[in-house]
Amino acid sequence: MLKLATATRLPVLQKIASRRIEEARAAAEHRNEVARNVSSARRRLDELKAVPVVWRPPVDATKDETRPALMTTSARDDAVADTKARIASLEPALKLAEAENDAAQAARDAAVGLYADCLTFCREGGHKLPPNLLLEGADPMGLADISGVVR
Amino acid sequence: MSIVGKLLTRHRAALDDVRGSVEQVRVDLISAEDQLAEVRRTPAPRKRADEAVEAAIADCMSRAADAVTVSVEGGRMPVIDLDLPASMVLDVAIALNPGGFREFMAVKIDRLYRGAKGLSDAERKDKITRLTGEIERLELLEESLIRASEDAGLPILRRRDARPEVVLADDSAMPT
């Protein structure tokens, strides 16, 4: 039978789980930001491709028609090349951010799950629990239903 | 290389070292758990299986003897009652041909054992005790490495399926 130190070990595990929740949240935010940048660059590329390079007069000058801004062919080609280069540089960053996010979410799930298991073990074993055992943070795994420790 | 660069390189090397040690302990742990599962799966000694077949044959013969009755009423011809319930048909068949049933079961048992000798109750108990102790030793070693690493500012993730008893153990329970 192992000698336990629940009063000192549980707060340590709680702190680790809290840190993992924060890291997972930060990783998700970073991934979303990079994804937004990639989407924005792709939208810009689509817009550039749609810009007419030859000037055409309005079909009916008496009507208030919205006409896209005009660009010279070379200006548009330059802008397209710049935007493509930006997308090419962002895509590896997005892949990296996605991998980091997956790892952070897995680390959070493991730390929160283990902490919940430890609380259940202590409750079932009748061990004295220290106060303030709640974890502040999102509960994407539905652990609140299992352990009542996450809010 | 700057001083900060050198420190970072040392930090990374130290983290790699301790991660490597924890990974090795985890590999050993998986191996010990596999061995334990194998011990639990291993059947009783082959002799016990043969004895179980003989016991089954004896049971069938006993039940079959009671199932088939011959009676004589008023000096007339003996009445043989073969109106067996379905559950007794196999008993009677085995009682009539125990040798055939023995061979039939031998093939099945050979396939189950595949040359293995099986484990006696005492051998199984000894192996389970030894492997359970080894698993606990490895779990404590893993936890002690993780705690030492955390104390040094090099956090390592615990396994999701780590045992709460080990994770909550007092420092005095850790191997020195």
Interface residues (C-beta under 8 A of the other chain):
Chain A: L2 K3 L4 A5 T6 R9 L10 L13 I16 A107 D109 A110 A111 G113 L114 D117 C118 T120 F121 C122
Chain B: E136 L140 P155 L157 R158 R159 R160 A162 P164 E165 V166 V167 L168 A169 D170 D171 S172 A173
